[in-house]
Amino acid sequence: MNRHLHYFVLFAFFSLAGSTAYAQFPYFESFRTSSRNGIILGGEPSAFLTAGGNSANGGTPIDKEGDGYLRLTNATQNQKGYAYSTSSFPSVRGLKVEFEYYIYG
């Protein structure tokens, strides 16, 4: 009897002691480089990455590779820019998005 009680207590402890582990969202994009795998940029004029060879009109890069940003608009009025990912992901528990932004002009 004592042996069965011992096993029951161990079983109950390990059954109740488990905790739920949540995985981190597996997607991260810094927009620091000229690479934009799976990212669509658009708008009027189109949004662009400032690093590498992706400056406003395909000219000289604004920032060096690794120090760039996603620029949605320039410092003028009546513009729109956007960026979205073509990657799919599960959102059963919702979605948490964090980002930094800068305002110039």
Steps between C-alpha positions, in 0.01 A plus 500: 500500500778740595675431171189587297454821699861594426446454124173691513662796676785506246256478210283780643803721563638469148155537345425822685852645505526534123471848360405625159794620292429762236724517196634827375370615166751370246510809280728802531583772248731788588494674157867587563628342177401519135346150518123474517413133461124463512439872561290698254553878488266743331320833514509834320797540477599146600652428840865392483795370700772761552792252522705360215378583151140571590474876527202712403535480122757223461791743539770521764413321824408726791645268768772236495404132508401404857407856602190551286132550572166448335388840372127517436484862378721800435471833681221636281122499529236274344704179480430144601733207545453146623682176565358155563628147533395212278595248771217309662489423872255358755310764695287286731625693804500838329790705376747727674686751285778730619671765293702819525430802285662831423346822373704742291424830335 
